[in-house]
Amino acid sequence: MTNARDHISLDEQARAVLRGNDRGGYSVPTDGLYPYQWNWDSGFAAWGFAQFDLPRAWSELETLFSGQWPTGMLPHILFHRPDPGYFPGPEVWGTEGLGPVPSSGISQPPVAATFTRLTYEKDRAAGRVHIEALYPKLLAWHRWFMQWRCHEGMIFVTHPWESGRDNTVDWDGPMAAIDPVGIDPYTRRDTAHVDPHMRPTKEDYDRYLYLVQRGRDLGWDDAKMADSMPFKVADPTMTFILLRANRDLLALAAELGEDSAEIEGWINVLEEGAERLRNPASGVFEAIDLKTGAHAGNVTSAAFLCWYAGIECPVMLGELMEAFEASQFPVPSQKVTDPKFDAMRYWRGPTWTMMNAITALGLIDMGHPDAAEELRIRSARLLAERGFAEYFNPHTGDPAGGGTFTWTAAIWLAWASPSAPAYQGATQTEPQRGEQ
């Protein structure tokens, strides 16, 4: 582990990454590769800024919600200023007139309520005015998910990008069923910034763009998207993160004296839905293709978010212990013994330390402090040795993707660094759900 002088230097390096990716009220994930504001990246950015610049943390969240659509949907990308180096840009999405800021037509995992609450816990005196402004926007966004992306209590995605886990093996079956005929000619820009072996394949990308064109043809209409998109998969990432976000929104409602009955109802629905994600054959939480009803059959890092959502699972605790044994720097995004594991290709094997951070928050909440600390120590060593890259080889620690990544630097400051708060406080607002 790092000594005191080393971690103070790393703290400053992490702050420099956040400042360097600051575009004036919002952050880009990393310079070059991702030149716009990404939804869940901004939540983590706010968490990082909250460790040393609370006003800047609030502006991150408030700028994110400046792009909210009248429907309540909060897009996964906000195109605040033109950048010809990125594809697909706003002209490909065809969302003109649907929101106040040029944007994509899909959303992303709703971490914002959780990081709004954590920021408020550090800034109660000045933060009330901010939560008063953000609360109705968060409520509208969560209501949009429950109305348009909820199937039997599970949150589904209509595009792999909506999940944040673009090329996870969870999508292989549903994506294989799509024939990407008629896609417009395109030139990828991501592989100009990053080794193509670290990115989704061309076959994946053809289908990504086919689904974008399909959404555009449907006018990004919520009802048509839910009914007519060829990709419709119940996602553990979305379900667990929204369940946790609703618990934190409930706490904000109590702070503001707001009626919380609607939120409490959502929590009950999502707790029941989360159990449907549990594969009865393995006990693992898995994605479900809603077109076929089939579980994906994979152990991915998304499944370890069960504790973050307030759901206990001894099976997943056993899987976590296996991950500690099988990889030097867990948690891999795909189980390392799976034939589809690829240590360097995006969400098919690499470790994402921001997933580790929220997994650890859940482990603390659910009474597993030793596992949480083991995950923090290994993640801290990885970042201290290899820097603030986008993601990492779970065996060797080799960095991959973007090199100076906002959310990686943010979780160093908020969670992994020896000078970070030991833990920002258990944030569950009701008894946790036990094993069924």
N, C-alpha and C positions, 0 to 999 in steps of 0.2 A: 504494500500500500504506500501511498505518497507520504512524505514527511510534511511538516507544517509549512516550510518555505515553498515546497513544490505545490501544495494545494492552493496556497495563496496566489501563486503565479497562475495556476490553472483557472482559479476563479476569475482573475482579470482577463485571461484569454477568452473565457466563456462570455464575459460581459462584452468583450470586443467583438465577438461573433454576433451577438445580438445587436450591438450598435451598428456593425457593418452591414447587417441585413435589414436595418431599419430604413424605411422609405418615407418616413414622416407620418406617424400615426398608425402605420401598419408595417408588418414584417413580411419579407419574402422568405421562403424556406431556405434557399441558398442562392447566391448570386449566379446568374447564367442559366442553370438548369431549370429553375422554377422562378420566373421573374414577377409573379403576381402574388396576391394574397390568397392563401389556401385556408380553408375553414378550420379543420382541426389542428393544423399547424399553429394557427393564431392562438388557439386556446393554450397550447403549451408555451408559446412565446409569452403570453400574459403571465403565466406562472413563473417563468424565468425573470421577466422584468420586475415582477412583484417583490423579488428578493433584494432589489437595489434601487428601483425607480417606480414607486407606486402610481404616480400620475401617468407614466408611460404604459403601465399595465392596463389601466382603465381605458386609455385611448386605443389600445390594441383591440379590446373587446368591442368598444363602441364603434370603431371604424368597421369592424367585421359586420356588425348589425346594420350599418348604413346601407348594405346591399340586400337586406331582407325583402323578399317579394311580398306583395299584398296578401297572398295566400298563406303567409307564415313561413314558407320555405326559405331556408338560408343556403345560398348556392355554395358549391364546393370550391369554386374559384371566382374571385372578383378581379376583373380586368381594369384596374384603376387608371392605368396609362398604357398607351400602345407599346408593344415590344415585338418587332417582327421576328425575333429569334426564337419565339415559342410557337409550337403547334400542338393541338389545335387552338387557335385564338378565337375571339368573339365572333368573327365572321362565319366560322364553321358551326358554332352552336345555334345561331339563329334565334336568339332570345330577345331581340330588340323589342322594347316597349313592355316587357314582362316584369322588369325590376328597375329600381332607381339607378343601378350601376351596371354597366356591361358585365355579363357573367355567364357561367355555364348554366345548364338546365337541371342539374341534379344536386343533391346535398352530400353530406359527409357525416361521420360519427359525431354525435352532439356532445362533445366534451365541455362546451362553453359554460353550462350551468355549474359544473363542478369547479372550474377554475374561477368563475365569478365568485363562488362562495369562498374558495380558498384565499382569493385576493381580499375579499371583504373581511375575513378573519384577521388579516394583517393590517387592515385600514378601517377599523370600525368608525373612527371619528369622522373622517372625510368621505368614507365609502358609501354612506347611506344614500346620498343623492345619486350615486351611480347605480346602486341596486334598484332604486326606485325607477330609474329610467330603463334599465335592462330587463327587469322582471317581466313586464308585459310582452316584451319581444321574445324572451326565452319561452314563456308560456305559449305564445302563438306558434313558435317553432315546434315545440313538443306536441302541441295539439295537431299540427300538420302531420307529424310522424304517425300519431295514433289514428288519424283519419285515413291517411293515404298510403301508409307503408306498414300497416299492422295486419297480420293474418294469424288468427287464433293465438294472439298474444306474442307472436314472433315478428320482429321487424325484418322486412325483406328489402333487398336492393334490386334495382332495375338495370344497373350497370356495374361492372366490377369496380370502376373508379369511385362509385358512391360509397363503397365499403371502406376505402382507404387501403385495402389489401389487393392491389390491382391484379396480380397474377398468381395468387394463392392456388394451390392444387384443389382447393374446394370448388373452384369454378371450372375445372377441366371438363367434367361431364356436361354441365349446362352449356358451356361455350362450344363444345364439339357438336352440339345439336344445331348450331347456328351456321347457316351457309351465307357468308358475307358477300352476296352478289350485289353488283351495282354500286359499290362504294366509289366515291370520287377519287381520282388520282391524288396522291399525297407524298410529301417528303417529311420523314421524321426529323426532329431536331434534337431529341433527347440523346440519341446515340452519337451526336457530334460532341457532346459534353462528357459522356460516360462510356466506358467500355461496353459494347453491345452485349457481352456475355453477362453483364450485371443487370440487364434490362429485360422487359418482356420481349417475346419473340415477335417476328413479323406476323405470324399466324394469329397471335393474340391481338396485335394492333389492328389488323384488318377487322376483327370482330368488335373491338372497341369503337372503331369509327363507324362501323355498320350500325351499332346501337345508338351512337350519337345522331346519325342521320335518321334513324327510326324515330327517336324522340323529337327531333326537329320536325319531321313529317307529321307527328301527332300534335304539334304546336305546344309541346311540353304541358299538355293538359293532364291534370292529376288523375282524373278518372280513367282516361284513355291509357295513360302510362301504367297504371296499376293493372289494367285489364288486358292490354294489347302488346306489351313489350315481350319479346321472345326470351328474355332473361329475367327470371323472377326467383330469387333464392333467399330463403330465410337465413340470416347471418348472425352468428354469435357475437361478433364485434358490435354490430348495431344494437342488438337486443340488450346485451349486458351494459353497454355504455349508456343507452337511454334509460335503463332501469336505475343505474347509479345517478344519472343526471336528474331523474325525477325525484330521487331521495334528497338530493341537494336543493332542487327547486322547492321542495316541500319545506326545507329549513329556511329558505329565503322568504317563502310565503308567511311562515310563522314570525319571522323577524319583522315583516312589514304589516302583520295583522290581516293578511289576505285570506279569503276563503280557500281552503285547500282540498275540498271534497273531490274535485275533478282530478287533481294530482294523485290523491290517495287511490282513486279508482284505477288510474293508469298503472300504478305500482302493482296492484293486485292482478291486473290483466297480464302484465309483463312477467310477474313471478310465475304464473301458470304457464305462460308461453315458453319461458326459459326451460321448464321441465320437458317440453316437447322436443327441444333441441338435443336432449340427452339420448344418445343412441342406446336402446335397451340391450343391445348385444355387447356393448363395450363399457357403458356407463360414462362415456366421454361426450362432452357437448360438441356437436357438429353442425355444420351447415346442412340445410335441407333444400333440395331442388323442388320447388312447389309445382313444377310442371309434371314431375314424376312421383313425388313423395319420398324419394330416396335420400337417406343420409349420405353425406359425402364420404365417410369412412376414414377421416384423417384426424390426426392429433396436431393441431396448429396452435400458435401462440394465442389466438383468439379465445380458445377454450379456457385458458388460465385466467381470463377476466371474470370468471364466475364469482370469485371472492370480492372483486371490485364492485360487482353488482349486489353483493350481500347474500350470496347463495353458497352454502357449504357443499363440498364434494370430496370425500375421501379418495375416490378414484383419481381425481385430478391432482390431489396431493401426492399420490403415488407416482403419477406421471411427472410431476415436478421433481421428485427425488431422482427419477430415472434421467431426467434432463440434466440435473446436476452431475450425475455420474458419467453421462455419455458425451458431454461437451464442456469445454473449459470455460466458455463464456455463454451460458444460457441466458434467455430462453430462445432456442431456435424457432423460426417461424413455421417450420415443418419438422416433425420428429426425425431425428438423424438416421434412424434405422429404416426409414421408409425408402423404397426404391426411387421415389420421385424427389427425394431430398437433393437440393442443389445449393451448396454452401454459399455461393456468391450471387445467385440470381434473384434479387429483389425479395419477394415474399414467399419464395419456395425453399427457404432454408436459413438465410441470414438472421442474425439477432438484431432486433430493433430495441434500443435501450429505453425509448419512451414507453414501449409496451411493458418493459420490465418495471418501470417506475410505477405505473398505475396498477400493475399486478401486485407489486409490493404494498401499495396503499391498501389494497383489498385484503392481502394476507394479514396486515396489522389489524384491520378492522375485525377480521374473523378469528383472531386469536392464534395466529401463527407467526409470532415475532421472529423466531429463529430462522424460518425459511425466508422471511422478508429481509432479514439482515444479511443472510447468505447471498441473496440476489443483489442486494445493494453493494456489498463488498466486491463481488465479482464484476458488477457493472462499473463500479468506480475504478477498479484496476484496469479494466478495458479502456475506459476513456482517458485515464491518466497516461496509459502507455501508447494509445493509438489515436488520440485526438477526438474531435467532435464531428466525425463523419456521419453520413446518413444511416448506414447500417454496417454490420460486421460479420465476418466469417466466425461462426460459433466455436470452431475448433482452434483456429490459429489467431483470431482477433484481427485479421487483415481488414483494413477499412475498405468500404465500397460505396458507390453512389457519389453524391455531393460531398465535398470535403469539409466545408465549414457550415454545418447545418444548425439552423435555429433551434429546433426542438431538442436536439442532442445537447447543445450548450445550455438550454433552459433547464433540462432535467439534471444536469450536473449541478447547477446553482441551487435548484430547489430540493434536490433529493440525494444525489450521489456524493457530492463534495463533503469532506469532513466538516466544513463550515456551514453546511446547509442545516436547516432545522432538523432535529432528530426525527421528528414526525410532526406534521402540522395539525394533528388532532383527528381522532376518529370522527367521521362525518356521517355515519349512518344515523337516520332519524327515527328508526323504528326497529323492533327486534329482527334479527337476521333470519333468513329462511334456512332451515336445516335440510339434511339429506332426506329424501323421500323414501 
